[in-house]
Amino acid sequence: ESEMLAASREMEMDEWGDAGPPEEGENALSLLVESEDAESQDGRHEGAEGRPRSNSRTPSSSASRGSQRSSRGANAGRSNLEILGEEIELEEYLTEWSMRVEGRTAETEPLIEQREMRIRNSEASIPAIDGIPRFFRASWPSRMDYIFHWIRPAADIYVLFAIVYFHFLAPAPRPDHHPVWRFCLTYKLFSVWTPFFWRFFRSFLHWLISHAILPGPLLYHEGPFLHFYPKGLLESLRESFVFRELFRPRLVGAGGISIQVACPDGVVLDGMYFKSSECKVSGPTVIRFNGNAEAFEFQDEMLPRSYNANGINLILFNYRGVGRSRWPSVWNSELTGHLMGLWRTPVIKGTQLDAWSVVEYALKALQVNPEHLVLLGHSIGGAIAAKLAAQHTSSLPISLCSSRSFASLVNVAVQLAPGFFGLATTSPKARVL
C-alpha cells in the first residue's frame, strides 16, 4: 500500500507540474477553466470509436494552471460564469439563454432556429453505430393507461359543463322529475362543486408539492415558463444552463450518442446512449434514473467510461421538463403545449411514463434481452424505477438496483414539503400541509 501511495503521489506531482499541488478549497470549476480549451478539442468524438481520451497535459497547461492559482485571490466575490467567461467563449450560450427568457419573437426566432440547427448538425456528425436508433416513439404501457389518460381531461370538461349548465341553463326542480335528477338540481354542491373542488385542489396541491420532491423541471427548465421566473432565480438558472451546455460535449467525447424518445403522450425525452466496445447493442444495458435535482449532463464522463470498460452499455436521460426534454408545441405555441401537457398528465404519472418509454426503447429499438437490462434508480429515481419494475414483474424479468433511495414517498413528502414552503417541520401549518 505504501508503494502504491508513493507512486500515486508521484503521478499527481507530475500532473501538477511546477505549479505545485492545488490549494485548499479548489473545486472542479477551476480545473474546467484551465483545461477546457485543450480537452474539448482533443478526442471529442474519440469515445464514439471506443477510444478513451488522453488526460496528459502539456507543460504550457501546467504553467497556465500556476498562473490561474496565483490570480485566484482576485476572483473573490465574482460569479462562476464571470471567471469561466474569461477562459471560454460563452456569448453563444448566454445569448441563447436570454432569448429563451425573453421568449420566441420575430427577431429571436431565426437565431434560436440557427442555434438548434447547429446542435443537431454537430450531434449528427458523430459517427453512428449500426443498430442504435436516434429516435424512438414509445407505445402506451397498457390500454388502461391510455383510457385513464383521457379520463382526466374528460372529467375536467364535465365539471366545467356542469357548472355552466346547473347554474345558468338547468330548469328548477319539479315534483315530476326523476328523484336522482331532482336531487342534482336541488343539491348542486354534490353534483357540481364537490367534483370541482376534489379535482382542482387535488391536482393543484399535487403539482405544487411535486416541486419539492422533483424540482428538476423547475431548476433546469428551458421552456416557455422562463420569462415568468423572478430575476433572482433566473441568475441561478442561467449558470446551470451554461454548465449543462459545456459539460454535454464531454459526455459526447466519452462515446455518448444523443437519442430522443417520444413518450405516448407526446413528450420528447432527451438522452444519451453509450455503447461498450466489449458487447453488442443488445448486450447488458443499464438505464440510470436521475435523482430529484439532477440532469444527466452533470454526470462525470468517467461514469459511462467505467460501465463501457466492463462490457455494459449505458443509457442516460432527463425527465420531462428537464433541459431539452419538453412537450411539443400546440398551435405553434410552446406555452400552450407545456400547459396542456401538465394538465393532461400529472407529474408523478409523467415520470413513470418517461421510465416506461426509455425501457421500451431499450427492449424494442435496441433489442435488449429483459434479463440483461438493469434499472438503476438514484434517490427519487429509485422510486420511479421500482414502481416501473413492480408493474411489469410478471411480463418483464428486469433487474432493479435502488441507489440511496427511500421506502415511502409519503414520508419524504412530509419531510421535504414544509421546508420547500419555508415552514418548520414541527409547526402546525406544516402538519396541516
N, C-alpha and C positions, 0 to 999 in steps of 0.2 A: 504493500500500500504506500509506503514512503517513497519507493521508486516511482510509482505511478503519479503521486502528487508532485514530486520534483519534476518529472517530465511534463506534467500539465502546466506547472508554473513556468517552466522554460518556454513552452509554446505560447503562453499568454504574454510573456515578456517580448518574444519575437513579434507577436501580433501588435503589442502596444508600440514597439519601436523606441525611438529616442524620447517620445513624449511622456513615457512612464505610465504607470497604472492609472486608471480613471479615478477621479476624485470622488469622495463620498457623496452620495446623492445624485450621481449621474443616472439618467434614465435612457430608455430606448430611443427617445426623440433625438437626443444629441448624436447617437450613433447613426440614426437615419439621416440627419442633416449632413454628416460628414461623408457618408458613403453612398448616398442616393444616386448621384450622377454616374459614379463608376459602376455600381451594381445594377442599376436599372437598364444599362446598355448591354452589359456582358451577360449573355445567356438568358435573355428574357424569354426566348422561345425554346431554349435547350431542353427544358423539362418535358416538352411535348414529345421529345425523342427518347426520354428516359435517362438523360444525362444530367447529373446534378451540377449546379452552378458552382464555380470555384469561389472560395472565400478568401483567396490570397489577396493581399494588398500591396500596392507599390510603395516605395519609400516616400513618394510625394504625398500619398494619402496619409501616411503616418505623421509626416511633418505638418500637414494641414490639420490633423487631429490635435497636435500640440498647440497650434495657433488657436484652434477652436476653444481649448480649455483655458488658454490664457485670457481669452476675451469673454469667458462665461460669466464673470462677475458683472460685466456691463449689461448683461441680459436680464438682470433682476427687474422685476416689475413688468416685463414685456410678455405678451401672449406667445403661445407656441407657434401660431401662424406668423407672427412678426419675425420670429427667429428663423422659422423654416423658409419664409419668403425670401430671405437673403441668399439662400443656397439653391432653391428650386423655383422654377417658373410656375407661379401659382395664378397668374392672371386669368388663364382659361378656366380653371376651376371656380375661382371667385366670381368671374363674370357669369358662369352658368348658375351659380348659387343665387346671385342677385336676380337673374331672370326668373328663376323658379319662385323666389319670394314675391316678386312683383307680378307674376302671372304671365301667361302667354298673350302677348299683344301683337299687333300688326308689325311693330318694329322688332320685337324679340323673337317672333316665330321663325324667321329664316335662320337666326343664329342658333336657336335650340335644335332645329332640324339638322343644321350643319354639324353641330356637336354630336348629336345622336348618330348621324351617318358615319362620322369618324370613329365612334365607338364600335359600331357594327363592322366597319371595314377592318379595323385593327384586330378585332376578335375573329373575323372570318379569315384573316391571313394566317392564323395559327394552323399548322399542318393538322389536317383532320385524320383521325384514326378510324379505320373501317369498323363499322358496326356500332358507332356512337352517334345516335341521332341528336341534333342540336335542339330540336323542338319536338314536343310530345303533347298530345291532348288526352287528358285522362277522362275516364268514364265515371259514372256515379257508382259508389260502393254497392248500393242496393236500390231496388225500386222504392222502398220505403223512404230512403234518404231523398230521392227525387221528389216524392209526393210531399214530404214534410217541408221541403224547400219552397214549395208553392203554397202550403197551408198558411205560413206566416203572413205573407202579403195579402192572401185571401181573407184572413182574419182581420187585418187592418182595414181592408176595403169594406168588410161587413160592418165594422164598428163605425166607420165614417158614414156609411149609408144609413145605418140605424139612427145615428144622431140626427141627421138631416130629416129622415122620414118621421120618426116618432115625435119630433118637436115642431115640425112645420107642415107635414103632409098627412099624418095619420088622423083618422076620424076620432071623435070622442067615443069612449066605451059605452056600449049599449047592452041591455039585457039579452038581446037575441044573438050576441056574439058568442063564439066558442069560448069556453072557460079559459083555455090557455091564451087565446088572443086577447081576451078581456083583461087577463092578468098582466100581459105585456103592456097593454095600453095604459093600465092603471098604475103599475109599479115600474116606471121607466128606470128606476135605479138598478133593478136587477137585470133588465133586458138590454140596457144601453151602457150605463155608467160603470157597472161592475166589470164587464169585459174590457171597457176602455181603460179604467184605472189599472186593472191587472196587467193588461198588455203593455201600456205605456210605461208605467213606473217600473215594472219588472225589467223591461228592455232597457230603460234609461239607466237604472242602477247597475244592471249587468254590464252595460257599456262603460259606465263611469268607473266601477271598481276594477274592471279588466285592465285599466291603465296602470293600476298599482301592481297587478300580477304580471302583466305582459306589456311593459312600457316601450318595447321596441318600435311599434308603429308610431309612437309619439316622438321618440327620441331620434329616430332615423328616417323620418318621413321626408319624401322628396316630391310629394304630390301637390294638389291644389290648395291644401289647408295652410301652406306656409305663410301666405300673406295675411292670415288671421292670427298668427302667433305673436306674442309680445316680443319687443325688441331684445329684452334681456335673454329670453330663451333662444332667439334666433342666433345670437352671437355664439352660444354653445353649440347649437346645431350646425352652424357653418363650419366650425372646426372639425366636427366629426365627419361631415360630408367630404371635406377636402382630404382627410386622412383615409377615408374609405377609397377615394379615387386614387390616392397614392399607393395604398397597400395592395390594391387589386392586381397591378402588374406583377407584383412579387409572387402571388399565387399562380398567375399565368406562367411565370418563369419556372415554377415548380411543377409544371405539367398540367395546370388547370385548363379545362376546355369549358367555355361558357355554354350553358344549356338553359332552355326555357321550358317550363312545364305549365301547361294551361289547365287549371282546375275545372271541374264540371260547371261551376257557377260563373266562369269567365275570367277569374283572376289568373294572371300570368306570373308565375314564380320565377325568380332569378336564382341560378345556382351554378355550381362548377363541378365537373367530373374529373377525377384524377385516375388515370389508367396506370396500373402497375405493369412493368415490363416482365414480371415474373409469372403472370397469369393471363387468362383470356378475359375478354369483356364480360363474359358470363360467369367468371370465376368468383371467388369470395369477395363480397362487397359490403362495406359499412356505410350506412346513412346516418349522418350526425344531425341531431335536432338541437338547435341553439337554445341557450338559456334565455331568461326573460329580458335582458338588456344587451343582447348580442347581435352582431351582424357577422356573417361568415368572412367578410373582407378583413376583419380584425384578427383572424386566426393566423398564427405564426406559420410561415412557409414550411417549417420542419414537421408540422403535423401531417400534411399529405405525403411528404417525403418518407417519413417513418413508416406509414402504412404501406406505401408502394414498395419500399425496400423489403418488406416482409411478405410480399406477394398478395396484398389486399388492395382492391380498388376502393375509392372513397368518393362519396357524394356530399357536398355541402350546399346548403340553400338557405334563403331567407324567407321567413313567414310573410304573409300578405301584409302590405303596408310598410314593410321594412326595405329601405333602399329602392332598388329597381323592381321589386315585387309589388305590383299595383293592379288596380282594377282597370278595365278597359273604359274608354270614353263612351258616353251615351249622348246622342245628338250633338256630336263634336264638342262635348264638354267634359273635361276631366273631373270637374267638381261634381257634376250630375252623376257620372259613373261611380265616383267614390261614395257619394251619399247613398245611391241606390244599392251599392254593394254592401255597405254597412247595415242598411235597412233589411235586406233580404237574408243575410247570413250573419248570425251572432258571432262574436269574436272567438269564443272557445270552439264553437262548431266549425268556424272557418279554419282555425288551426288544425283541427282534426281532418278537415278536407284537404288541407295542404299536405299533411302527412300521408294520407292515402294516395294522393296524386303522385308524390315522389316515389312511394313504394311501387305503385303501378308502373311508373316509368322504368324502374329497375327490373321488374318482373316481365313486362311485356316488350319494352323497347330494347332493353339490354339482354333480355332472355336469361336473367339470373335465376338459378335454382333457388326456391324458397329456403331450402336447407343451408344455402350458402350466403344468406342475407342476414345481416345483424343490424338491428335498430339501436343506435347509441344515443340515448337521451341525456342531456346535461341540464340539471336544475329543472326548470319548468318543462324543458324538452323531455325529461324523463316521464312526466305525467302524460304528455301528448303521445309519446312512443308507447307507453304502457297501455293507454286507452286503445290505441290502434291495434296493438298486438292482442289485447283481450277480446276485441270484437271479431277478430279473424283467427282465433286459436284453432278452431276445428277445420278450417279450409286452408290455412297457410301456416305451415310449421316454421315460423320466423323466430329467430333468437332475439332476445332483448337484453340490453345492458343499460341499467339506470345508474348514471354517474352523479352522485351528490344531489339526489332529488329529495322527495318527501313522500309521506304516506297519505296525507289528506290535504287536498286543495282547500277545503273549507277552513282548516286550521291556519293555512298560510294566509288566506284572505283575512281572517280575523286578526292576525298579527300585523299584516302589512297595510291594510286599508286605512286604519286610523292615522298612521304616520303619514300616509300619502296626502291626507286632507289636513294635516297639521294638528292632529288630536293626540292626546296621551292615550296609551293603550288601555289604561285603567279608568279613564274618565267616563262619566255617564253617557256623554254623546258617542263615544267610541263603542260602548256596549249596545246602544240603540242601532248604530251603523252595522 
